[in-house]
């Protein structure tokens, strides 16, 4: 494991301050993180189903992720960590915001869930020679200052043949119209300034970063909002929100 050290990917202090300031709203389903609450069911199913396919497990079982070590990088208040723990996984949540981690720890304790939370970065885990069956970074890569270094660190935290999961927004005219103008200014789903369109990540850019870090991009799936059902669903349209699965291939 000593050869797995990645180059450091510094934390963007402005992004850290922005999300720390909203920390108390993590578990308010009608608050600043309402879109993530709405996205969570499709996110959880995506991770569960991909891991079950890889491990030959039945996703309908009560605890299909039992025995798997999973890290949620940029876990925020723990919205993804908790359902994954309920599915049987041993979950570690790490976030550079100590306020986010405090909120996550408090909520997990009230839910009587055993989740390891850490204030720090994925590089910290790699330095400690921690590794995982799945490394998850959802709605994170568009906030990091160095995509290549961040992805390399995520790959370094993955065991051989582990799965890596990413979710972000594509950098397209459609994502500017829907992800910035509509979401932040018209519908006000998100506070203004939550995203910077220039930092949205094209699938080709994510693929190159994964390859450079020693992983191979697998599935790419769009995520779209259905106004009739008020639900987010998987689609073939990658022009705005999308999710990706990759696999670590290097030693």
Buried (B, 14 or more C-beta within 10 A) or exposed (E): EEEBBBEEBEBBEEBBEBBBEBBBBBBEEEEBBBBBBBBBEBBBEBBBBBBBEBEEBEBEEEEBBEEBBBBBBBBBBBBBBBBBBBBBBBBBBBBBBBBBBBBBBBBBEEEEBEBBBBBBBBBBBBBEEBBBBBBBBBBBBBBBBBBBBBBBBBBBBBBEEBBBBBBBBBBBEEBBBBBBEBBBEEEEBBBEEBBEBEBBBBBEBBBBBBBEBBBEBBEBBBBBBEEEEEEBEBBEBBBBBBBBBBBBBEE
